[in-house]
Amino acid sequence: MPEPQPRTLRLLVDPPLAGPANMARDEALMQRVGRGESVPTLRLYRWDPPTISLGYFQPIADYESLPSPEGDLAVVRRLTGGGAILHDLELTYSLTLPAAHPLLDGGPNRLYELLHDAVITCLTGLGLDANRDGETDDSTPTRGPFFCFARRHRYDVLIGGDKIAGSAQRRTREAVLQHGSIILANRYAQQPTAAAPMAFEEAVERVLTRFPADVSVRLGVALAPGTWQEAELAAADELLPKYAGDEWTRRT
């Protein structure tokens, strides 16, 4: 594989996948990007069926205590921290970079700031009055509201007083993975969120069209539409049983 250019990201846009497949693909990218076997990648994807993803440190008991209908949904555990997210009518992004990438020179919060600025620009283009929260509550990886969208961090994106986008990271010596969720509609009242004032399919298509260009501008990178390598998909397939199994999902 050719050496990645520091200011170029590969763009992958996936069809909706089940939670374990989505998480396995992100970990496969993180491992391979960290080893220099894959290029830095921005991945955009959706979830089918609706799934609750637990933050890395969240106890499974919190999920098990949820009432219906949210408590009946599929569950998977992320590599990244933060609170749980109910992935349904939304668009998720993952950005995977090697640890020495220039975009990480500004410290761990700089990537949140840059990508959330891209989210704000994108949502503003859809006619929404989006802005950063500016305040952080006292939530920790193991304490605070169950759902991420009931928590607050100063880089979260709000519409009015309601959160519409948030992110979390996993950092190793070799790579950084940042997950972000952009809520476009909400049919589950237990997860309080903002939403786009338009039909979901229209909203997701407009975000898919705008968001990569806004990321390119805000991060100062070129985006090159790409495809999965066979070796990457094979690595994800090897990780799939981990995310589909109880040992990882129900870890304490």
C-alpha positions, 0 to 999 in steps of 0.5 A: 500500500502507498504511504498515506499523505498526512493531509489526505483522508480516505472516505468510506461510506457504508450501508447500514450494518448491525452493531457488532459489524460496525464496531468490528470495522472500526476496531479493524481500522484502528489496528491497521492504521496504527500499524501503518497498514491502512491509511487515515480514514473517515468512515460514515455509517448507519445502524440496522437494527436500532442498537444501544452502544455502551461506552467502554466503561459503562456497566451492563447493569445500567442497560439491563435496568432500562424499561421497554422499548429501549431496554428491548433493543440490541446492545453492543459495547464500543471501544470509545468512552462516554455514555450510551448512545441509541443509534437509530435515525442518525449518522455515525462517523469514525475518524481513525488516525495514526498517533503521530498524525499532525491533526493530533498535535493540538492535544486530545480536545483539538480533534473534538473541536475541529470535527464539531465545528464541521458538524456545526457548519454542516447543520447550519447549511441545513438551516439549523441554529447549531452551536457548541455547548461551552459547558461541561457537567460532572459526568465521568465514564462511570457516573452520570446519565446513562445516555450520552445525549443527556450528558454535556461537554463543552464541545457538544453540538446543541440546537437550542438547549438540546444535544444533537451531536457528541463524540468520544475517543479511544487513544492507544500508543499507535492510533486514535479512534474518534466516534461521533453521532449526529442525531437527525430524528428521534423516535425513542423518548428515553434518549433526549435529543434535538433533531433535524426539522425534515424527513429523516431520509432527506436529512441523512442524504443532505448530511452525507453530501455536505459533511465530508466537504465541511470536514475537509475545510475544517481539518485542512485535509483532502478527502479521497473516496475509497473502498475497503481492502480485502485485508481490512474486511478480513480483519473486521470479520475476525473481530466480529465474534468479540462484539457479538459475544457476551464476554466483551459486551457484558464485561465489568 
